[in-house]
């Protein structure tokens, strides 16, 4: 069964460092997403991406964050200068259709980011 | 603004007992509704979804959920819980024809006693 894969599974970084989280969505999907889950809190939407551009982003997704689909298969989330509060589990997801519509989201297993 | 409330943070049931996890949503119209499960160290897996039509929807692993418009609820049920059902369960809402995102509830952690 096709799945969304994420790397790394866990990354530890120093505050102020740049981090890139990588995702390989399901191959025929058109919509890509990043969500995050701070420990003990709810899963929060960060950004959606379609047709090589951001289609929607939350207030969390500030200038420190960026997304890219560099080669038609990978989908990356970059955090330019990490802060302690960026420590969270980051989930990549993809869907064939719109997330809130008939497009079921398929989630990866997450990348745990720990900022020291 | 859309919101999702899961009133129960933790629930413990005995294996074989029935289960109901509560979910209430706030949205101006009928949203699309989802239940996801997250097992320890795993990603989020879709259990079931409601878009329209029959208000009782069947999902995977023997789960079902009922949409009640009058109560703005979408409670998840299972008649007989298995030890492998221990996980965290998230209710989520999507906005038809508009937002390309899901809003999640805070989750309910289910523990199953043998």
gemmi code that builds the backbone of each chain (N, CA, C; Angstrom):
import gemmi

chains = {
    "A": [
        ("UNK", (0.852, -1.193, 0.000), (0.000, 0.000, 0.000), (0.886, 1.241, 0.000)),
        ("UNK", (0.567, 2.197, -0.852), (1.393, 3.422, -0.886), (1.325, 4.156, 0.435)),
        ("UNK", (2.438, 4.803, 0.775), (2.479, 5.517, 2.033), (3.320, 6.772, 1.902)),
        ("UNK", (3.121, 7.652, 2.858), (3.913, 8.865, 2.959), (5.103, 8.559, 3.861)),
        ("UNK", (6.280, 8.876, 3.403), (7.469, 8.617, 4.214), (8.138, 9.927, 4.593)),
        ("UNK", (8.662, 9.965, 5.804), (9.295, 11.163, 6.321), (10.678, 10.837, 6.865)),
        ("UNK", (11.601, 11.770, 6.650), (12.930, 11.676, 7.242), (13.369, 13.050, 7.715)),
        ("UNK", (14.151, 13.124, 8.796), (14.489, 12.021, 9.698), (13.327, 11.705, 10.628)),
        ("UNK", (13.417, 10.614, 11.332), (12.369, 10.304, 12.302), (12.547, 11.156, 13.560)),
        ("UNK", (13.787, 11.495, 13.849), (14.053, 12.336, 15.009), (15.285, 13.194, 14.726)),
        ("UNK", (15.177, 14.486, 15.000), (16.312, 15.371, 14.841), (16.437, 16.256, 16.071)),
        ("UNK", (17.668, 16.340, 16.540), (17.981, 17.221, 17.657), (18.863, 18.339, 17.112)),
        ("UNK", (18.519, 19.569, 17.438), (19.265, 20.691, 16.908), (19.418, 21.773, 17.966)),
        ("UNK", (20.358, 22.644, 17.742), (20.564, 23.771, 18.642), (19.705, 24.941, 18.196)),
        ("UNK", (19.240, 25.701, 19.143), (18.460, 26.893, 18.847), (19.208, 27.783, 17.866)),
        ("UNK", (18.498, 28.290, 16.868), (19.102, 29.163, 15.879), (19.588, 28.440, 14.632)),
        ("UNK", (19.645, 27.133, 14.691), (20.084, 26.364, 13.532), (18.944, 26.162, 12.539)),
        ("UNK", (19.320, 25.952, 11.301), (18.344, 25.640, 10.260), (18.072, 24.141, 10.241)),
        ("UNK", (16.818, 23.804, 10.005), (16.424, 22.409, 9.935), (15.605, 22.186, 8.672)),
        ("UNK", (15.841, 21.077, 8.015), (15.014, 20.685, 6.866), (14.422, 19.320, 7.149)),
        ("UNK", (13.120, 19.261, 7.097), (12.411, 17.991, 7.253), (11.911, 17.560, 5.880)),
        ("UNK", (12.085, 16.289, 5.600), (11.795, 15.802, 4.255), (10.635, 14.821, 4.255)),
        ("UNK", (9.925, 14.827, 3.169), (8.741, 13.995, 3.014), (8.674, 13.515, 1.569)),
        ("UNK", (8.288, 12.272, 1.395), (7.958, 11.772, 0.066), (6.478, 11.430, 0.083)),
        ("UNK", (5.651, 12.269, -0.539), (4.210, 11.994, -0.555), (3.878, 10.797, -1.454)),
        ("UNK", (2.653, 10.390, -1.424), (2.190, 9.341, -2.314), (2.214, 9.872, -3.742)),
        ("UNK", (2.660, 9.029, -4.663), (3.122, 9.523, -5.963), (2.045, 10.206, -6.808)),
        ("UNK", (0.803, 9.813, -6.769), (-0.197, 10.436, -7.635), (-1.010, 11.502, -6.898)),
        ("UNK", (-0.569, 11.870, -5.714), (-1.283, 12.899, -4.966), (-0.890, 14.287, -5.442)),
        ("UNK", (-1.839, 15.208, -5.275), (-1.657, 16.555, -5.811), (-1.509, 17.620, -4.728)),
        ("UNK", (-1.979, 17.299, -3.513), (-1.982, 18.269, -2.421), (-1.053, 17.768, -1.314)),
        ("UNK", (-0.316, 18.688, -0.750), (0.678, 18.317, 0.254), (0.552, 19.258, 1.438)),
        ("UNK", (0.818, 18.707, 2.613), (0.562, 19.455, 3.840), (1.652, 19.192, 4.866)),
        ("UNK", (1.823, 20.172, 5.738), (2.557, 19.966, 6.971), (1.662, 20.339, 8.140)),
        ("UNK", (1.665, 19.453, 9.113), (0.997, 19.686, 10.388), (2.047, 19.491, 11.479)),
        ("UNK", (1.784, 20.041, 12.648), (2.682, 19.763, 13.763), (1.871, 19.481, 15.025)),
        ("UNK", (2.531, 18.778, 15.928), (1.899, 18.432, 17.200), (2.928, 18.641, 18.296)),
        ("UNK", (2.762, 19.735, 19.022), (3.588, 19.944, 20.204), (3.172, 18.922, 21.254)),
        ("UNK", (4.142, 18.418, 21.993), (3.887, 17.338, 22.948), (2.691, 17.651, 23.845)),
        ("UNK", (1.729, 16.749, 23.841), (0.568, 16.906, 24.704), (-0.499, 17.835, 24.167)),
        ("UNK", (-0.281, 18.369, 22.974), (-1.263, 19.307, 22.416), (-1.883, 18.746, 21.137)),
        ("UNK", (-2.777, 19.513, 20.572), (-3.486, 19.020, 19.397), (-2.640, 19.145, 18.140)),
        ("UNK", (-3.042, 18.400, 17.139), (-2.403, 18.492, 15.827), (-2.845, 19.798, 15.173)),
        ("UNK", (-1.860, 20.576, 14.700), (-2.161, 21.896, 14.145), (-1.735, 21.976, 12.679)),
        ("UNK", (-2.566, 22.571, 11.898), (-2.261, 22.802, 10.488), (-1.181, 23.874, 10.362)),
        ("UNK", (-0.219, 23.608, 9.499), (0.800, 24.615, 9.195), (0.592, 25.202, 7.808)),
        ("UNK", (0.565, 24.322, 6.808), (0.583, 24.823, 5.441), (0.064, 23.754, 4.487)),
        ("UNK", (-0.562, 24.208, 3.415), (-0.926, 23.308, 2.329), (-0.285, 23.814, 1.044)),
        ("UNK", (-0.042, 22.908, 0.135), (0.763, 23.202, -1.055), (0.141, 22.488, -2.232)),
        ("UNK", (-0.072, 23.237, -3.301), (-0.701, 22.661, -4.489), (-0.183, 23.386, -5.710)),
        ("UNK", (0.093, 22.639, -6.737), (0.513, 23.239, -8.001), (1.736, 24.129, -7.800)),
        ("UNK", (2.640, 23.638, -6.985), (3.931, 24.307, -6.743), (3.834, 25.645, -6.038)),
        ("UNK", (2.756, 25.830, -5.305), (2.702, 27.023, -4.485), (1.864, 26.767, -3.241)),
        ("UNK", (2.079, 27.624, -2.248), (1.313, 27.523, -1.019), (-0.129, 27.907, -1.307)),
        ("UNK", (-1.072, 27.037, -0.909), (-2.481, 27.352, -1.116), (-3.105, 27.935, 0.144)),
        ("UNK", (-2.570, 27.560, 1.283), (-3.066, 28.110, 2.536), (-2.009, 27.910, 3.613)),
        ("UNK", (-1.940, 28.835, 4.536), (-1.022, 28.685, 5.659), (-1.652, 29.253, 6.914)),
        ("UNK", (-1.199, 28.739, 8.038), (-1.730, 29.203, 9.310), (-0.854, 30.339, 9.841)),
        ("UNK", (-1.317, 30.922, 10.933), (-0.554, 32.017, 11.541), (0.746, 31.510, 12.155)),
        ("UNK", (0.828, 30.218, 12.395), (2.069, 29.628, 12.902), (3.160, 29.694, 11.834)),
        ("UNK", (2.782, 29.561, 10.617), (3.709, 29.470, 9.485), (4.201, 30.863, 9.139)),
        ("UNK", (5.158, 31.332, 9.929), (5.682, 32.689, 9.696), (6.898, 32.639, 8.772)),
        ("UNK", (7.611, 33.744, 8.722), (8.729, 33.862, 7.771), (9.870, 32.887, 8.060)),
        ("UNK", (9.880, 32.295, 9.241), (10.914, 31.331, 9.564), (10.692, 29.985, 8.857)),
        ("UNK", (9.492, 29.790, 8.370), (9.140, 28.527, 7.735), (9.073, 28.695, 6.218)),
        ("UNK", (9.449, 27.645, 5.511), (9.245, 27.628, 4.070), (9.050, 26.180, 3.634)),
        ("UNK", (8.379, 26.014, 2.511), (8.176, 24.686, 1.953), (8.613, 24.708, 0.500)),
        ("UNK", (8.948, 23.511, 0.039), (9.454, 23.402, -1.316), (9.206, 21.991, -1.818)),
        ("UNK", (8.981, 21.910, -3.126), (8.889, 20.603, -3.756), (9.962, 20.607, -4.841)),
        ("UNK", (11.172, 20.326, -4.464), (12.316, 20.612, -5.333), (12.419, 19.746, -6.580)),
        ("UNK", (11.908, 18.524, -6.515), (12.200, 17.618, -7.624), (11.007, 16.791, -8.055)),
        ("UNK", (9.809, 17.168, -7.696), (8.626, 16.444, -8.123), (8.303, 15.225, -7.299)),
        ("UNK", (9.193, 14.872, -6.347), (8.842, 13.754, -5.477), (8.965, 14.131, -4.010)),
        ("UNK", (9.986, 14.882, -3.656), (10.148, 15.291, -2.273), (9.361, 16.559, -1.966)),
        ("UNK", (8.984, 16.679, -0.698), (8.294, 17.870, -0.215), (8.951, 18.214, 1.106)),
        ("UNK", (9.554, 19.392, 1.186), (10.353, 19.714, 2.361), (9.773, 20.863, 3.154)),
        ("UNK", (10.044, 20.831, 4.437), (9.729, 21.927, 5.343), (11.048, 22.422, 5.914)),
        ("UNK", (11.323, 23.698, 5.741), (12.543, 24.288, 6.272), (12.170, 25.263, 7.375)),
        ("UNK", (12.890, 25.139, 8.471), (12.776, 26.121, 9.546), (14.109, 26.840, 9.576)),
        ("UNK", (14.092, 28.118, 9.318), (15.316, 28.874, 9.059), (16.178, 29.029, 10.297)),
        ("UNK", (15.584, 29.386, 11.385), (16.320, 29.620, 12.628), (15.444, 29.090, 13.766)),
        ("UNK", (15.754, 27.884, 14.192), (14.840, 27.211, 15.119), (14.804, 27.882, 16.484)),
        ("UNK", (13.612, 27.804, 17.084), (13.398, 28.294, 18.438), (12.993, 27.114, 19.311)),
        ("UNK", (13.107, 27.312, 20.601), (12.737, 26.232, 21.518), (11.305, 25.769, 21.287)),
        ("UNK", (10.435, 26.725, 21.004), (9.017, 26.400, 20.843), (8.707, 25.690, 19.532)),
        ("UNK", (9.718, 25.516, 18.684), (9.525, 24.725, 17.467), (9.627, 23.223, 17.746)),
        ("UNK", (10.020, 22.862, 18.940), (10.093, 21.445, 19.295), (8.704, 20.832, 19.206)),
        ("UNK", (8.576, 19.814, 18.378), (7.268, 19.224, 18.105), (7.464, 18.021, 17.203)),
        ("UNK", (6.366, 17.290, 17.003), (6.331, 16.269, 15.974), (5.735, 16.928, 14.735)),
        ("UNK", (6.412, 16.809, 13.632), (5.951, 17.395, 12.376), (5.466, 16.281, 11.454)),
        ("UNK", (4.226, 16.412, 11.038), (3.621, 15.416, 10.164), (3.472, 15.973, 8.755)),
        ("UNK", (3.908, 15.193, 7.812), (3.630, 15.475, 6.418), (2.395, 14.682, 6.018)),
        ("UNK", (1.612, 15.219, 5.124), (0.442, 14.513, 4.619), (0.265, 14.837, 3.152)),
        ("UNK", (-0.425, 13.963, 2.464), (-0.759, 14.238, 1.068), (-2.159, 13.731, 0.784)),
        ("UNK", (-2.752, 14.277, -0.257), (-4.088, 13.846, -0.666), (-4.244, 14.034, -2.160)),
        ("UNK", (-5.157, 13.273, -2.706), (-5.439, 13.413, -4.131), (-6.333, 14.621, -4.367)),
        ("UNK", (-7.309, 14.833, -3.458), (-8.227, 15.959, -3.570), (-8.072, 16.900, -2.389)),
        ("UNK", (-8.942, 17.868, -2.328), (-8.892, 18.862, -1.259), (-9.076, 18.194, 0.096)),
        ("UNK", (-8.305, 18.644, 1.076), (-8.308, 18.027, 2.400), (-9.658, 18.086, 3.060)),
        ("UNK", (-10.321, 19.209, 2.959), (-11.603, 19.347, 3.639), (-12.755, 18.903, 2.787)),
        ("UNK", (-12.435, 18.323, 1.675), (-13.468, 17.909, 0.736), (-13.433, 16.400, 0.600)),
        ("UNK", (-13.238, 15.894, -0.566), (-13.248, 14.453, -0.734), (-11.859, 13.848, -0.753)),
        ("UNK", (-10.890, 14.638, -0.374), (-9.530, 14.128, -0.388), (-9.117, 13.613, 0.962)),
        ("UNK", (-8.977, 12.335, 1.070), (-8.510, 11.765, 2.322), (-7.038, 12.096, 2.489)),
        ("UNK", (-6.677, 12.565, 3.674), (-5.283, 12.840, 3.981), (-4.591, 11.566, 4.424)),
        ("UNK", (-3.436, 11.328, 3.845), (-2.584, 10.234, 4.272), (-1.379, 10.859, 4.969)),
        ("UNK", (-1.182, 10.458, 6.204), (-0.120, 11.049, 7.013), (1.103, 10.145, 7.066)),
        ("UNK", (2.249, 10.780, 7.137), (3.465, 10.060, 7.445), (3.564, 9.787, 8.930)),
        ("UNK", (4.642, 9.128, 9.337), (4.803, 8.754, 10.734), (5.372, 9.882, 11.577)),
        ("UNK", (5.764, 10.949, 10.946), (6.196, 12.124, 11.687), (7.701, 12.220, 11.837)),
        ("UNK", (8.156, 13.448, 11.986), (9.554, 13.737, 12.316), (9.553, 14.503, 13.627)),
        ("UNK", (10.203, 13.917, 14.610), (10.248, 14.611, 15.908), (11.429, 15.559, 15.929)),
        ("UNK", (11.142, 16.817, 16.145), (12.194, 17.839, 16.219), (12.357, 18.277, 17.669)),
        ("UNK", (13.579, 18.212, 18.150), (13.898, 18.678, 19.491), (14.910, 19.811, 19.370)),
        ("UNK", (14.532, 20.975, 19.862), (15.405, 22.146, 19.815), (15.941, 22.400, 21.216)),
        ("UNK", (17.277, 22.409, 21.327), (17.918, 22.606, 22.634), (18.431, 24.029, 22.785)),
    ],
    "B": [
        ("UNK", (-15.363, 30.825, 13.585), (-14.241, 29.961, 13.220), (-14.577, 28.515, 13.578)),
        ("UNK", (-14.016, 27.633, 12.774), (-14.239, 26.219, 13.059), (-13.485, 25.819, 14.323)),
        ("UNK", (-14.086, 24.896, 15.077), (-13.370, 24.324, 16.212), (-13.906, 22.924, 16.473)),
        ("UNK", (-13.096, 22.146, 17.139), (-13.467, 20.774, 17.478), (-13.161, 20.555, 18.947)),
        ("UNK", (-14.096, 19.998, 19.668), (-13.923, 19.720, 21.084), (-14.054, 18.232, 21.338)),
        ("UNK", (-13.055, 17.693, 21.990), (-13.125, 16.319, 22.472), (-13.073, 16.411, 23.993)),
        ("UNK", (-14.201, 16.236, 24.643), (-14.274, 16.540, 26.089), (-13.448, 15.605, 26.971)),
        ("UNK", (-13.207, 14.405, 26.488), (-12.514, 13.414, 27.316), (-11.051, 13.328, 26.925)),
        ("UNK", (-10.166, 13.658, 27.850), (-8.734, 13.603, 27.551), (-8.240, 12.157, 27.615)),
        ("UNK", (-8.675, 11.453, 28.669), (-8.299, 10.050, 28.840), (-9.547, 9.228, 29.094)),
        ("UNK", (-9.579, 8.049, 28.502), (-10.640, 7.083, 28.789), (-9.993, 5.718, 28.969)),
        ("UNK", (-10.464, 4.993, 29.975), (-9.991, 3.629, 30.195), (-11.190, 2.693, 30.155)),
        ("UNK", (-11.074, 1.660, 29.362), (-12.132, 0.653, 29.279), (-11.508, -0.730, 29.416)),
        ("UNK", (-12.330, -1.679, 29.755), (-11.885, -3.069, 29.807), (-12.037, -3.698, 28.431)),
        ("UNK", (-11.144, -4.619, 28.141), (-11.222, -5.322, 26.862), (-12.577, -6.016, 26.756)),
        ("UNK", (-13.204, -5.861, 25.600), (-14.520, -6.447, 25.384), (-15.662, -5.505, 25.680)),
        ("UNK", (-15.376, -4.427, 26.396), (-16.424, -3.448, 26.699), (-16.686, -2.572, 25.487)),
        ("UNK", (-17.826, -1.897, 25.523), (-18.148, -0.972, 24.449), (-17.443, 0.363, 24.693)),
        ("UNK", (-17.357, 1.140, 23.624), (-16.611, 2.395, 23.683), (-17.381, 3.482, 22.951)),
        ("UNK", (-17.398, 4.658, 23.540), (-17.882, 5.831, 22.820), (-16.967, 7.002, 23.125)),
        ("UNK", (-16.406, 7.590, 22.093), (-15.564, 8.783, 22.219), (-16.332, 9.961, 21.656)),
        ("UNK", (-16.360, 11.026, 22.428), (-17.192, 12.163, 22.055), (-16.435, 13.205, 21.243)),
        ("UNK", (-17.164, 13.810, 20.333), (-16.617, 14.890, 19.514), (-17.731, 15.874, 19.217)),
        ("UNK", (-17.473, 17.136, 19.495), (-18.397, 18.207, 19.132), (-17.667, 19.216, 18.270)),
        ("UNK", (-18.365, 19.764, 17.325), (-17.725, 20.711, 16.419), (-18.505, 22.008, 16.400)),
        ("UNK", (-17.823, 23.035, 15.957), (-18.452, 24.331, 15.768), (-18.173, 24.758, 14.344)),
        ("UNK", (-19.249, 24.904, 13.605), (-19.098, 25.306, 12.200), (-20.442, 25.791, 11.713)),
        ("UNK", (-20.462, 26.761, 10.829), (-21.704, 27.385, 10.396), (-22.607, 26.499, 9.568)),
        ("UNK", (-22.017, 25.567, 8.863), (-22.812, 24.670, 8.026), (-22.422, 23.242, 8.385)),
        ("UNK", (-22.827, 22.302, 7.588), (-22.424, 20.922, 7.844), (-21.015, 20.719, 7.324)),
        ("UNK", (-20.120, 20.419, 8.229), (-18.734, 20.239, 7.783), (-18.502, 18.808, 7.315)),
        ("UNK", (-17.333, 18.567, 6.820), (-16.880, 17.199, 6.635), (-16.188, 16.778, 7.927)),
        ("UNK", (-16.430, 15.569, 8.375), (-15.975, 15.114, 9.683), (-15.150, 13.850, 9.556)),
        ("UNK", (-14.136, 13.762, 10.385), (-13.178, 12.674, 10.295), (-12.800, 12.201, 11.699)),
        ("UNK", (-12.468, 10.927, 11.787), (-11.805, 10.389, 12.973), (-10.495, 9.747, 12.520)),
        ("UNK", (-9.418, 10.139, 13.227), (-8.101, 9.557, 12.983), (-7.631, 8.867, 14.259)),
        ("UNK", (-6.790, 7.854, 14.083), (-6.186, 7.176, 15.225), (-4.669, 7.266, 15.103)),
        ("UNK", (-4.032, 7.462, 16.243), (-2.575, 7.531, 16.290), (-2.073, 6.534, 17.323)),
        ("UNK", (-1.465, 5.468, 16.857), (-0.855, 4.510, 17.772), (0.521, 5.022, 18.169)),
        ("UNK", (1.030, 4.576, 19.297), (2.326, 5.082, 19.776), (3.416, 4.974, 18.717)),
        ("UNK", (4.092, 6.073, 18.452), (5.174, 6.090, 17.488), (4.739, 6.015, 16.034)),
        ("UNK", (3.459, 6.119, 15.817), (2.943, 6.003, 14.455), (2.359, 7.332, 13.987)),
        ("UNK", (2.055, 7.369, 12.688), (1.376, 8.529, 12.139), (-0.116, 8.456, 12.381)),
        ("UNK", (-0.849, 9.303, 11.736), (-2.300, 9.363, 11.879), (-2.947, 8.523, 10.791)),
        ("UNK", (-3.846, 7.654, 11.216), (-4.540, 6.791, 10.266), (-6.023, 7.131, 10.278)),
        ("UNK", (-6.603, 7.279, 9.096), (-8.018, 7.592, 9.002), (-8.861, 6.373, 9.376)),
        ("UNK", (-9.765, 6.567, 10.333), (-10.701, 5.509, 10.716), (-11.981, 5.576, 9.884)),
        ("UNK", (-12.507, 6.767, 9.747), (-13.739, 6.947, 8.992), (-13.964, 8.425, 8.725)),
        ("UNK", (-14.934, 8.694, 7.838), (-15.220, 10.075, 7.480), (-16.701, 10.205, 7.126)),
        ("UNK", (-17.203, 11.420, 7.327), (-18.577, 11.736, 6.946), (-18.554, 12.943, 6.035)),
        ("UNK", (-19.186, 12.780, 4.869), (-19.324, 13.905, 3.956), (-20.785, 14.301, 3.819)),
        ("UNK", (-21.650, 13.309, 3.589), (-23.075, 13.576, 3.429), (-23.794, 12.241, 3.453)),
        ("UNK", (-25.136, 12.295, 3.398), (-25.907, 11.060, 3.296), (-26.148, 10.421, 4.643)),
        ("UNK", (-26.060, 9.101, 4.674), (-26.344, 8.335, 5.884), (-25.512, 8.864, 7.044)),
        ("UNK", (-26.180, 9.179, 8.141), (-25.479, 9.802, 9.267), (-24.698, 8.804, 10.101)),
        ("UNK", (-24.893, 7.528, 9.877), (-24.111, 6.501, 10.571), (-23.088, 5.969, 9.575)),
        ("UNK", (-21.831, 6.187, 9.874), (-20.780, 5.764, 8.947), (-19.942, 4.663, 9.574)),
        ("UNK", (-19.571, 3.740, 8.740), (-18.741, 2.621, 9.183), (-17.299, 2.878, 8.782)),
        ("UNK", (-16.399, 2.458, 9.633), (-14.992, 2.656, 9.345), (-14.215, 1.357, 9.446)),
        ("UNK", (-12.923, 1.521, 9.520), (-12.065, 0.350, 9.635), (-11.988, -0.095, 11.088)),
        ("UNK", (-11.504, -1.303, 11.299), (-11.263, -1.857, 12.619), (-12.527, -1.958, 13.470)),
        ("UNK", (-13.689, -2.017, 12.838), (-14.931, -2.194, 13.576), (-15.503, -0.933, 14.184)),
        ("UNK", (-14.962, 0.217, 13.852), (-15.461, 1.485, 14.375), (-16.606, 2.027, 13.523)),
        ("UNK", (-17.453, 2.781, 14.182), (-18.506, 3.511, 13.494), (-18.677, 4.865, 14.181)),
        ("UNK", (-19.289, 5.798, 13.469), (-19.544, 7.109, 14.055), (-20.884, 7.611, 13.550)),
        ("UNK", (-21.532, 8.381, 14.379), (-22.840, 8.920, 14.019), (-22.814, 10.435, 14.038)),
        ("UNK", (-23.212, 11.021, 12.943), (-23.319, 12.470, 12.835), (-24.706, 12.895, 13.317)),
        ("UNK", (-24.720, 13.786, 14.301), (-25.986, 14.332, 14.795), (-25.932, 15.842, 14.657)),
        ("UNK", (-26.641, 16.312, 13.640), (-26.609, 17.742, 13.332), (-27.151, 18.570, 14.500)),
        ("UNK", (-28.215, 18.081, 15.128), (-28.864, 18.853, 16.193), (-27.952, 19.038, 17.398)),
        ("UNK", (-27.021, 18.116, 17.575), (-26.100, 18.189, 18.710), (-24.693, 18.610, 18.285)),
        ("UNK", (-24.512, 18.867, 16.995), (-23.171, 19.200, 16.471), (-22.144, 18.192, 16.967)),
        ("UNK", (-22.516, 16.926, 16.843), (-21.633, 15.884, 17.364), (-21.325, 14.840, 16.305)),
        ("UNK", (-20.228, 14.180, 16.534), (-19.785, 13.092, 15.642), (-19.037, 12.108, 16.528)),
        ("UNK", (-19.768, 11.344, 17.320), (-19.174, 10.448, 18.299), (-18.751, 9.133, 17.668)),
        ("UNK", (-17.634, 8.659, 18.122), (-17.050, 7.409, 17.615), (-17.428, 6.279, 18.546)),
        ("UNK", (-17.793, 5.143, 17.980), (-18.224, 4.008, 18.804), (-17.594, 2.717, 18.319)),
        ("UNK", (-17.466, 1.807, 19.273), (-17.069, 0.440, 18.936), (-17.744, -0.482, 19.940)),
        ("UNK", (-18.406, -1.530, 19.486), (-19.177, -2.374, 20.412), (-18.314, -3.203, 21.357)),
        ("UNK", (-17.127, -3.586, 20.921), (-16.284, -4.435, 21.759), (-14.824, -4.077, 21.501)),
        ("UNK", (-14.200, -3.510, 22.507), (-12.844, -2.985, 22.338), (-11.804, -4.102, 22.495)),
        ("UNK", (-10.774, -4.018, 21.686), (-9.655, -4.966, 21.739), (-8.450, -4.246, 22.323)),
        ("UNK", (-7.536, -4.997, 22.926), (-6.358, -4.373, 23.548), (-5.574, -3.541, 22.530)),
        ("UNK", (-5.618, -3.960, 21.259), (-4.856, -3.247, 20.228), (-5.488, -1.893, 19.867)),
        ("UNK", (-6.668, -1.615, 20.408), (-7.295, -0.321, 20.145), (-6.714, 0.787, 21.013)),
        ("UNK", (-5.871, 0.449, 21.962), (-5.255, 1.472, 22.803), (-4.422, 2.404, 21.932)),
        ("UNK", (-4.775, 3.671, 21.949), (-4.161, 4.645, 21.051), (-4.742, 6.014, 21.391)),
        ("UNK", (-4.355, 7.010, 20.610), (-4.975, 8.322, 20.743), (-5.871, 8.551, 19.533)),
        ("UNK", (-7.039, 9.081, 19.799), (-8.052, 9.258, 18.774), (-8.333, 10.744, 18.584)),
        ("UNK", (-8.311, 11.158, 17.332), (-8.528, 12.566, 17.005), (-9.736, 12.734, 16.095)),
        ("UNK", (-10.591, 13.638, 16.487), (-11.690, 14.057, 15.639), (-11.225, 15.284, 14.856)),
        ("UNK", (-11.651, 15.402, 13.614), (-11.229, 16.543, 12.800), (-12.377, 17.000, 11.914)),
        ("UNK", (-12.341, 18.255, 11.566), (-13.382, 18.836, 10.730), (-12.747, 19.540, 9.542)),
        ("UNK", (-13.395, 19.415, 8.394), (-12.961, 20.112, 7.195), (-14.106, 20.959, 6.685)),
        ("UNK", (-13.781, 22.004, 5.957), (-14.799, 22.915, 5.448), (-15.070, 22.614, 3.991)),
        ("UNK", (-16.278, 22.220, 3.661), (-16.591, 21.885, 2.271), (-16.359, 23.054, 1.330)),
        ("UNK", (-15.712, 22.762, 0.231), (-15.574, 23.732, -0.840), (-14.727, 24.936, -0.531)),
        ("UNK", (-13.987, 24.870, 0.520), (-13.229, 26.079, 0.868), (-11.862, 25.756, 1.384)),
        ("UNK", (-11.749, 25.689, 2.691), (-10.437, 25.539, 3.273), (-9.797, 24.205, 2.924)),
        ("UNK", (-8.549, 24.267, 2.649), (-7.822, 23.062, 2.289), (-7.036, 22.573, 3.489)),
        ("UNK", (-7.729, 22.381, 4.595), (-7.057, 21.940, 5.799), (-8.063, 21.266, 6.705)),
        ("UNK", (-7.550, 20.563, 7.672), (-8.378, 19.961, 8.707), (-8.076, 20.648, 10.031)),
        ("UNK", (-9.118, 20.806, 10.831), (-8.962, 21.305, 12.193), (-9.164, 20.109, 13.118)),
        ("UNK", (-8.186, 19.869, 13.964), (-8.222, 18.704, 14.835), (-8.655, 19.076, 16.245)),
        ("UNK", (-9.296, 18.117, 16.892), (-9.519, 18.228, 18.317), (-8.246, 17.873, 19.074)),
        ("UNK", (-8.321, 18.010, 20.390), (-7.134, 17.799, 21.231), (-6.809, 16.326, 21.428)),
        ("UNK", (-7.738, 15.461, 21.051), (-7.470, 14.029, 21.150), (-7.992, 13.410, 22.425)),
        ("UNK", (-8.298, 12.136, 22.346), (-8.674, 11.328, 23.508), (-7.760, 10.119, 23.545)),
        ("UNK", (-7.081, 9.964, 24.666), (-6.180, 8.818, 24.810), (-6.952, 7.664, 25.417)),
        ("UNK", (-6.967, 6.552, 24.720), (-7.708, 5.366, 25.152), (-6.754, 4.333, 25.716)),
        ("UNK", (-7.028, 3.903, 26.930), (-6.300, 2.789, 27.531), (-7.263, 1.611, 27.650)),
        ("UNK", (-6.751, 0.423, 27.415), (-7.584, -0.780, 27.466), (-7.017, -1.728, 28.514)),
        ("UNK", (-7.827, -2.066, 29.494), (-7.419, -3.021, 30.527), (-7.793, -4.429, 30.100)),
        ("UNK", (-6.902, -5.390, 30.379), (-7.204, -6.768, 29.990), (-8.341, -7.362, 30.819)),
    ],
}
model = gemmi.Model(1)
for chain_id, residues in chains.items():
    chain = gemmi.Chain(chain_id)
    for i, (resn, *xyz) in enumerate(residues, 1):
        res = gemmi.Residue()
        res.name, res.seqid = resn, gemmi.SeqId(i, " ")
        for name, pos in zip(("N", "CA", "C"), xyz):
            atom = gemmi.Atom()
            atom.name, atom.element = name, gemmi.Element(name[0])
            atom.pos, atom.b_iso = gemmi.Position(*pos), 0.0
            res.add_atom(atom)
        chain.add_residue(res)
    model.add_chain(chain)
structure = gemmi.Structure()
structure.add_model(model)
structure.setup_entities()
